[in-house]
Amino acid sequence: MRETINVVVSNVDKQPQSEYYLPFEYDQIGKIGGIEVRDKKDAAKPPFKVRLAAMSAVTGADGTTTK
């Protein structure tokens, strides 16, 4: 079975951004076959570079940390 998911990321800051992060649960990342990032305003441009980043912990709204 193949599943495709499209994600639209919008910059809500007044300054241009150079990095965006898409969080995945630890057990999901191994099931992802690939991620492609393109500029929807200019599809002729080559895809953006994508790299895997790891977080050692996540801080919740209440200030507690989870791994």
N, C-alpha and C positions, 0 to 999 in steps of 0.2 A: 504494500500500500504506500502511495506517495501522498504527502500532504504539503501544500504550499501555503505560507502565511505571508501576507504583505503588511508591513509596518510603516506608517508615515510618521516621521519625526519632524516637529516644528520647533524652530528656535524662537522662544518667547523673550529672550534677552535682547537688549538694545545693541549689544556687541556681537560680532560674528563669533561662532564657535568652531573649534577645530577637532573636538573629540565628543563622541556620544557613546553612551554605555547602554547595552540591552541586557538586563539581568535574566539569568536562567537558574533554575534549581540545579544543584550539583548532579543529580541523577539524570537530568534532561540533556545536559551538554554533550554527552556521549552519543546521543541519538540524532544529533543534528548533522546532516550531510554536508551542508555548506551555507554560507551567508554571502549574499551579494548586495552591495550598496551602490546605488546610482543617484545621479542628480536628476530628479524628475523634470526639472525645467529645461534640461539639455541632455537628452538621452544619447546623443552622439558622443558625449564625453566618455572616456573609459571609466570603469568602476573605481570607486574609492578603495584605498587599502583597508583591510580588515584584519584585526589581530585579536587573539584571545587574551583577556586580562583576568586575573584572579583577585578575589577579595578574601582577606583573611578573616574578616568579621563584618557583621552588619549591625549598626546601632538602630534600635527601634525608637519610636516616638517617645516612649517612656524612659529612654536612656539606657536600657539594658542592651547587652551585646550578645549576639548569637553567631554561630559559625555555620 
